[in-house]
Amino acid sequence: MKFVFGKTFAIFFLIAAVGLSFGVGFSVGENQSKIVPIEGVANLEAGKPQGVDFSVFWDTWRNLEAKYVHSDTFDYQKMVYGAISGMVSSIGDPYTVFMNPQEAKTFMEDVSGSFEGVGMELGIKNKQLQVIAPLPGTPSSKAGIRAGDQILKINDATTEDMAVYKAVSLIRGPRGTEVTLSLFRGGWKTPKDFVLKREVIQVPSLKWEMKDNAIAYIQLYQFSEKAGIDFNKAASEIMAQHAQKIVLDLRNDPGGYLEVSQDIAGWFLERGQTVVIESFREKTKQNVYEAKGNALFSKTPIVILINEGSASASEILAGALKDNRGVLLVGTKSFGKGSVQELSSLRGGSSLKVTIADWLTPKGISISKKGLTPDVEVKITDKDFEQGKDPQLEKALEIIKDL
């Protein structure tokens, strides 16, 4: 199973009890590299690239041992993990990370199980930790946290240069306990503190309702494994009520399983049409994922809502319908999470998550970092938010009536 947020897993981190966890692209494998051991410490020079002088590492190591005043407190294994983390972070890709055994254990719990938190997805954009999407009905959404809010501090810890998994570990915690987030939003003059009480989070995959008798309005919250089943059920109900048009709301949908995105696309595209292209560093190597569904909505007029919280699998679905059918996108620019990560298990329980490919829309446009630009841009102001108004949805309904 591939995640557009999971097992080929375009990964973000879900800080709530949502049985999937963040992403597009992630596969689990074993590291097969051979490291020749020497007495005391592994010989990390085995197989090093030509022209790389690794002696400075050992010079630094020996200087610390010889001169540091509290050298008796050294945790040598922790020092090695720190060196590896620094090497990996120097690449500058927020989705390529090294995880020590404890971090790797927490990560796998996030991917496979439920946990307690405040109900938001996190990511890094422009080197800044930010909220990808607050999940509906959770402490974060109830507190008024919005997609795109920058997280400057978690309790007393600054988030500068903080990895996503580290932020996750600080925000998560037992239900009933509190965490304070210092957030900054465009238009604010200064950051604001939000004190959130952690809960066990239950998030639905979708909900739908009829608008103006003939328009089905579908809100898809995440591409969880259950979302595929729930969408099939909703689609049957929509057809039974003779809906003529559809507004598909992918706002604040941070992603999920690639296969679920592909299956849902099969309702709107003809069999064999391209849903997404997986492009590897060897530019000639690509995997093409095609629609395989029943295409029962392939002739139904549709408008799609996106915003800065639309990421990964939701960007794949929106891009597929835009490129194949010219479906209009309404709202604001999407997040831009369009890469595939592979997770390799390393010795001692640590792991390495590496970006191995990018997702391209059917027309070959990269989603990564750029995101999808709406055909009709509509913003929601703070005043709209406070008054419970939704000008983006209003615009989508206005457009769909003329299609």
Sequence and secondary structure as in RCSB ss.txt:
>XXXX:A:sequence
MKFVFGKTFAIFFLIAAVGLSFGVGFSVGENQSKIVPIEGVANLEAGKPQGVDFSVFWDTWRNLEAKYVHSDTFD
YQKMVYGAISGMVSSIGDPYTVFMNPQEAKTFMEDVSGSFEGVGMELGIKNKQLQVIAPLPGTPSSKAGIRAGDQ
ILKINDATTEDMAVYKAVSLIRGPRGTEVTLSLFRGGWKTPKDFVLKREVIQVPSLKWEMKDNAIAYIQLYQFSE
KAGIDFNKAASEIMAQHAQKIVLDLRNDPGGYLEVSQDIAGWFLERGQTVVIESFREKTKQNVYEAKGNALFSKT
PIVILINEGSASASEILAGALKDNRGVLLVGTKSFGKGSVQELSSLRGGSSLKVTIADWLTPKGISISKKGLTPD
VEVKITDKDFEQGKDPQLEKALEIIKDL
>XXXX:A:secstr
  EETSSSB   EE S  SS S S EEEEE      B SSSB TTTT  TT  THHHHHHHHHHHHH TTGGG  
HHHHHHHHHHHHHHTT  TT EEE HHHHHHHHHHHHS  EE  EEEEEETTEEEEEEE TTSHHHHTT  TT E
EEEETTEE TT  HHHHHHHH   TT EEEEEEE TT SS EEEEEE EE    SEEEEEETTTEEEEEE  B H
HHHHHHHHHHHHHHHTT  EEEEE TT   EEHHHHHHHHHHHS TT EEEEEEESSTT EEEEE  S  TTTTS
 EEEEE TT  THHHHHHHHHHHHH  EEEES      EEEEEEE GGG EEEEEEEEEE TTS B TTT    S
EE    HHHHHTT  HHHHHHHHHHHT 
